[in-house]
């Protein structure tokens, strides 16, 4: 292999490795985003349940729940 072929081979090899790494980073980012979405959804559901509990407690305390 002459110098031009060797350089071309190494450039192609580097490009391939970069593409694999980019794909891995994309997958990691997607997983992190999904995890954050799941966490936010769970937190929202917990807040909703607490708010409903507060409403029910207020209604009980003021006699509006009868």
C-alpha positions as CSV (number, residue, x, y, z in Angstrom):
1,X,0.0,0.0,0.0
2,X,1.4,3.4,-0.9
3,X,1.1,6.5,1.3
4,X,-2.0,7.8,-0.5
5,X,-3.8,4.5,-0.1
6,X,-2.7,4.2,3.5
7,X,-4.0,7.7,4.3
8,X,-7.2,7.0,2.5
9,X,-7.7,3.8,4.4
10,X,-7.0,5.5,7.8
11,X,-9.4,8.4,6.9
12,X,-12.1,5.9,6.1
13,X,-11.4,4.0,9.3
14,X,-11.6,7.2,11.3
15,X,-14.8,8.2,9.6
16,X,-16.4,4.8,10.4
17,X,-15.4,5.0,14.0
18,X,-16.8,8.5,14.2
19,X,-20.1,7.4,12.8
20,X,-20.3,4.5,15.3
21,X,-19.5,6.9,18.1
22,X,-22.1,9.4,16.9
23,X,-24.7,6.7,16.8
24,X,-23.9,5.6,20.3
25,X,-24.1,9.2,21.6
26,X,-27.4,9.7,19.8
27,X,-28.8,6.5,21.5
28,X,-27.5,7.7,24.9
29,X,-29.1,11.1,24.4
30,X,-32.4,9.5,23.4
31,X,-32.4,7.2,26.4
32,X,-31.6,10.2,28.7
33,X,-34.5,12.2,27.2
34,X,-36.9,9.2,27.6
35,X,-35.8,8.8,31.2
36,X,-36.3,12.5,31.9
37,X,-39.7,12.4,30.3
38,X,-40.7,9.4,32.5
39,X,-39.4,11.1,35.6
40,X,-41.4,14.3,34.8
41,X,-44.5,12.3,34.1
42,X,-44.2,10.5,37.4
43,X,-43.6,13.7,39.3
44,X,-46.6,15.3,37.6
45,X,-48.8,12.4,38.6
46,X,-47.6,12.6,42.2
47,X,-48.3,16.4,42.3
48,X,-51.8,15.8,40.9
49,X,-52.5,13.2,43.5
50,X,-51.3,15.5,46.3
51,X,-53.4,18.4,45.0
52,X,-56.5,16.2,44.8
53,X,-55.8,15.1,48.4
54,X,-55.5,18.7,49.5
55,X,-58.8,19.5,47.8
56,X,-60.5,16.6,49.4
57,X,-59.1,17.5,52.8
58,X,-60.3,21.1,52.4
59,X,-63.8,19.9,51.4
60,X,-63.9,17.6,54.4
61,X,-62.8,20.4,56.7
62,X,-65.3,22.9,55.4
63,X,-68.2,20.4,55.1
64,X,-68.5,20.7,51.3
65,X,-68.0,17.0,50.8
66,X,-71.4,16.0,52.2
